[in-house]
Amino acid sequence: MHIEALREYCLAKKGVTESFPFNETTLVFKVVGKMFALTGLDNVPLTVNLKCDPERSAQLREEYDGSITGAFHMNKLHWNTIVVQEVSPKLIIELIDHSYDLVVSKMTKKLRAELDQL
């Protein structure tokens, strides 16, 4: 998967916006203002940080040693960095969906209502 495919997949999800809140090369995807994915446009190889259930994070890091690690500058219990070219596109999509769903599940009723209206 390349950066444009990753970007298009994230943006196709309901209520998602993209922005550069940290600098001009760190692309952040948010659902109703809550971050669920970020990637460095200048990262070689391409990586993406995604939110993940802590138990699943541990399993993924063990299974994909070096390709999935605790996310740099983020809470490593809840965020993983994935080297995109080292795992299957199917897994990337599954993990994007998981991150998005986790963020939505933790939203307040008010924010979920906003998302439902989109």
Backbone as CSV, one residue per row, in Angstrom:
resi,resn,N_x,N_y,N_z,CA_x,CA_y,CA_z,C_x,C_y,C_z
1,MET,0.859,-1.179,0.000,0.000,0.000,0.000,0.899,1.234,0.000
2,HIS,0.527,2.227,-0.768,1.276,3.475,-0.820,0.484,4.573,-0.097
3,ILE,1.084,5.730,0.055,0.502,6.803,0.856,-0.859,7.257,0.309
4,GLU,-1.009,7.333,-1.011,-2.289,7.795,-1.555,-3.417,6.809,-1.268
5,ALA,-3.119,5.510,-1.353,-4.142,4.498,-1.045,-4.521,4.562,0.432
6,LEU,-3.531,4.730,1.296,-3.785,4.859,2.734,-4.637,6.089,3.006
7,ARG,-4.263,7.204,2.392,-4.993,8.467,2.576,-6.435,8.333,2.087
8,GLU,-6.616,7.795,0.900,-7.963,7.646,0.339,-8.828,6.738,1.213
9,TYR,-8.235,5.666,1.736,-9.012,4.757,2.579,-9.467,5.465,3.856
10,CYS,-8.549,6.190,4.496,-8.904,6.904,5.727,-9.978,7.951,5.462
11,LEU,-9.824,8.718,4.391,-10.771,9.794,4.093,-12.141,9.280,3.682
12,ALA,-12.225,8.041,3.230,-13.515,7.468,2.822,-14.379,7.091,4.024
13,LYS,-13.786,7.052,5.207,-14.538,6.685,6.399,-15.389,7.883,6.849
14,LYS,-16.511,7.597,7.432,-17.481,8.623,7.833,-16.889,9.597,8.857
15,GLY,-17.030,10.902,8.572,-16.637,11.946,9.509,-15.155,12.228,9.591
16,VAL,-14.360,11.720,8.649,-12.900,11.860,8.725,-12.434,13.129,8.010
17,THR,-11.495,13.800,8.678,-10.813,14.950,8.094,-9.321,14.711,8.188
18,GLU,-8.565,15.450,7.402,-7.109,15.377,7.458,-6.565,16.765,7.752
19,SER,-5.421,16.799,8.428,-4.797,18.079,8.744,-3.318,17.864,9.047
20,PHE,-2.612,18.967,9.216,-1.195,18.961,9.557,-0.993,19.781,10.836
21,PRO,-1.494,19.302,11.986,-1.427,20.111,13.204,-0.039,20.206,13.836
22,PHE,0.861,19.292,13.512,2.170,19.263,14.167,3.250,19.932,13.329
23,ASN,3.258,19.651,12.045,4.217,20.244,11.112,3.722,19.965,9.697
24,GLU,4.480,20.406,8.699,4.015,20.280,7.320,4.199,18.892,6.717
25,THR,4.769,17.948,7.463,4.962,16.610,6.915,4.239,15.506,7.686
26,THR,3.613,15.829,8.815,2.891,14.821,9.586,1.400,14.969,9.332
27,LEU,0.883,14.038,8.539,-0.524,14.041,8.149,-1.341,13.299,9.202
28,VAL,-2.354,13.978,9.741,-3.176,13.427,10.814,-4.607,13.255,10.307
29,PHE,-5.176,12.083,10.612,-6.576,11.792,10.282,-7.379,11.762,11.566
30,LYS,-8.493,12.500,11.550,-9.358,12.580,12.726,-10.783,12.239,12.330
31,VAL,-11.496,11.628,13.275,-12.921,11.402,13.113,-13.615,12.294,14.133
32,VAL,-14.408,13.231,13.661,-15.084,14.241,14.485,-14.103,14.841,15.505
33,GLY,-12.924,15.217,15.014,-11.941,15.899,15.835,-11.061,15.014,16.701
34,LYS,-11.238,13.709,16.638,-10.443,12.771,17.448,-9.493,11.998,16.541
35,MET,-8.203,12.053,16.862,-7.176,11.428,16.040,-7.261,9.898,16.095
36,PHE,-7.179,9.271,14.911,-7.123,7.813,14.862,-5.961,7.301,14.020
37,ALA,-5.321,8.173,13.239,-4.183,7.750,12.417,-3.302,8.946,12.109
38,LEU,-1.998,8.696,12.006,-1.092,9.725,11.533,0.080,9.080,10.827
39,THR,0.610,9.806,9.856,1.726,9.303,9.070,2.637,10.452,8.691
40,GLY,3.902,10.158,8.602,4.878,11.141,8.149,5.040,11.038,6.648
41,LEU,4.773,12.108,5.935,4.862,12.069,4.480,6.290,11.883,3.989
42,ASP,7.256,12.204,4.834,8.656,12.043,4.434,9.299,10.788,5.032
43,ASN,8.492,9.928,5.659,9.029,8.696,6.246,9.402,7.694,5.156
44,VAL,10.633,7.203,5.219,11.082,6.128,4.338,11.696,5.071,5.237
45,PRO,11.094,3.891,5.313,9.880,3.467,4.619,8.640,4.130,5.236
46,LEU,7.541,4.047,4.499,6.272,4.619,4.947,5.796,3.914,6.214
47,THR,5.441,4.706,7.225,4.875,4.173,8.461,3.570,4.892,8.764
48,VAL,2.741,4.241,9.558,1.502,4.858,10.015,1.322,4.498,11.482
49,ASN,0.904,5.469,12.279,0.581,5.226,13.681,-0.929,5.059,13.793
50,LEU,-1.323,3.970,14.460,-2.742,3.670,14.621,-3.036,3.265,16.054
51,LYS,-4.186,3.666,16.526,-4.639,3.294,17.859,-4.986,1.800,17.848
52,CYS,-4.762,1.137,18.987,-5.017,-0.301,19.038,-5.315,-0.719,20.474
53,ASP,-6.183,-1.694,20.605,-6.467,-2.294,21.903,-5.151,-2.818,22.489
54,PRO,-4.850,-2.547,23.769,-3.571,-2.947,24.352,-3.234,-4.437,24.213
55,GLU,-4.203,-5.319,24.413,-3.923,-6.752,24.274,-3.551,-7.097,22.841
56,ARG,-4.292,-6.544,21.925,-4.000,-6.810,20.515,-2.662,-6.209,20.118
57,SER,-2.329,-5.044,20.666,-1.029,-4.431,20.385,0.106,-5.370,20.732
58,ALA,0.028,-5.961,21.912,1.082,-6.876,22.351,1.203,-8.071,21.406
59,GLN,0.080,-8.629,20.996,0.090,-9.769,20.073,0.691,-9.373,18.726
60,LEU,0.277,-8.227,18.205,0.780,-7.780,16.909,2.281,-7.512,16.952
61,ARG,2.747,-6.881,18.013,4.178,-6.577,18.129,5.015,-7.838,18.204
62,GLU,4.471,-8.858,18.851,5.183,-10.130,18.935,5.178,-10.832,17.575
63,GLU,4.035,-10.869,16.940,3.898,-11.569,15.657,4.648,-10.865,14.533
64,TYR,4.632,-9.540,14.529,5.269,-8.754,13.464,6.465,-7.984,14.021
65,ASP,7.340,-8.686,14.700,8.504,-8.103,15.362,9.290,-7.186,14.416
66,GLY,9.376,-5.922,14.779,10.098,-4.943,13.978,9.231,-4.235,12.956
67,SER,8.171,-4.880,12.491,7.268,-4.258,11.515,6.120,-3.517,12.199
68,ILE,5.792,-3.953,13.421,4.795,-3.261,14.244,5.431,-3.057,15.614
69,THR,5.541,-1.790,16.006,6.201,-1.434,17.265,5.363,-0.404,18.013
70,GLY,5.739,-0.134,19.264,5.095,0.944,20.007,5.356,2.266,19.309
71,ALA,4.349,3.105,19.217,4.440,4.347,18.446,5.325,5.382,19.137
72,PHE,6.253,5.925,18.375,7.166,6.965,18.830,6.375,8.222,19.205
73,HIS,6.708,8.828,20.332,6.057,10.058,20.822,4.578,9.890,21.147
74,MET,4.129,8.649,21.364,2.717,8.426,21.675,2.640,7.405,22.801
75,ASN,1.469,7.257,23.377,1.271,6.263,24.427,1.407,4.874,23.802
76,LYS,2.507,4.213,24.112,2.824,2.934,23.484,1.882,1.806,23.899
77,LEU,1.121,2.017,24.948,0.125,1.029,25.347,-1.029,1.005,24.348
78,HIS,-1.347,2.174,23.776,-2.528,2.314,22.922,-2.240,2.608,21.453
79,TRP,-0.986,2.871,21.098,-0.650,3.253,19.724,0.493,2.412,19.191
80,ASN,0.360,1.980,17.942,1.403,1.235,17.245,1.893,2.015,16.040
81,THR,3.154,1.803,15.701,3.697,2.245,14.422,3.813,1.016,13.544
82,ILE,3.267,1.092,12.352,3.302,-0.020,11.415,4.136,0.392,10.207
83,VAL,5.122,-0.429,9.842,5.883,-0.218,8.613,5.010,-0.778,7.490
84,VAL,4.444,0.106,6.715,3.391,-0.244,5.766,3.838,-1.302,4.756
85,GLN,5.039,-1.193,4.209,5.492,-2.127,3.186,5.832,-3.513,3.747
86,GLU,5.882,-3.646,5.067,6.284,-4.917,5.669,5.111,-5.769,6.145
87,VAL,3.898,-5.272,5.993,2.704,-6.055,6.343,1.736,-5.992,5.166
88,SER,0.788,-6.891,5.148,-0.127,-6.962,4.013,-1.084,-5.763,3.995
89,PRO,-1.502,-5.348,2.796,-2.505,-4.284,2.700,-3.786,-4.653,3.451
90,LYS,-4.141,-5.925,3.443,-5.334,-6.378,4.162,-5.209,-6.082,5.653
91,LEU,-4.027,-6.330,6.230,-3.810,-6.041,7.652,-3.844,-4.542,7.910
92,ILE,-3.258,-3.743,7.037,-3.290,-2.279,7.204,-4.744,-1.803,7.260
93,ILE,-5.557,-2.269,6.336,-6.970,-1.874,6.307,-7.674,-2.319,7.585
94,GLU,-7.410,-3.548,8.009,-8.011,-4.058,9.248,-7.617,-3.193,10.447
95,LEU,-6.346,-2.785,10.508,-5.872,-1.986,11.640,-6.381,-0.545,11.580
96,ILE,-6.550,0.004,10.377,-7.167,1.332,10.249,-8.603,1.270,10.752
97,ASP,-9.336,0.242,10.323,-10.722,0.072,10.780,-10.790,-0.073,12.299
98,HIS,-9.867,-0.861,12.853,-9.833,-1.084,14.300,-9.572,0.236,15.033
99,SER,-8.620,1.017,14.555,-8.299,2.302,15.172,-9.498,3.241,15.118
100,TYR,-10.104,3.362,13.954,-11.284,4.211,13.764,-12.402,3.776,14.715
101,ASP,-12.679,2.475,14.748,-13.756,1.950,15.598,-13.477,2.185,17.079
102,LEU,-12.216,2.039,17.499,-11.859,2.302,18.901,-12.141,3.754,19.270
103,VAL,-11.723,4.655,18.407,-11.922,6.080,18.680,-13.416,6.402,18.736
104,VAL,-14.175,5.896,17.791,-15.625,6.151,17.776,-16.276,5.570,19.031
105,SER,-15.859,4.384,19.445,-16.471,3.737,20.615,-16.231,4.510,21.909
106,LYS,-15.187,5.319,21.954,-14.862,6.095,23.163,-15.451,7.502,23.130
107,MET,-16.139,7.854,22.055,-16.718,9.195,21.940,-17.895,9.372,22.887
108,THR,-18.117,10.608,23.251,-19.303,10.951,24.034,-20.544,10.762,23.169
109,LYS,-21.692,10.712,23.814,-22.945,10.599,23.071,-23.114,11.782,22.117
110,LYS,-22.704,12.940,22.565,-22.821,14.140,21.736,-21.992,14.018,20.456
111,LEU,-20.751,13.570,20.591,-19.907,13.428,19.420,-20.404,12.316,18.493
112,ARG,-20.888,11.225,19.073,-21.443,10.142,18.235,-22.679,10.627,17.481
113,ALA,-23.462,11.468,18.139,-24.639,12.040,17.459,-24.208,12.926,16.295
114,GLU,-23.127,13.700,16.484,-22.578,14.522,15.399,-22.148,13.636,14.243
115,LEU,-21.474,12.543,14.552,-21.008,11.619,13.520,-22.198,11.002,12.787
116,ASP,-23.226,10.648,13.510,-24.413,10.042,12.906,-25.108,11.011,11.945
117,GLN,-24.964,12.311,12.193,-25.609,13.321,11.342,-24.855,13.572,10.050
118,LEU,-23.637,13.073,9.956,-22.820,13.316,8.739,-23.222,12.393,7.604
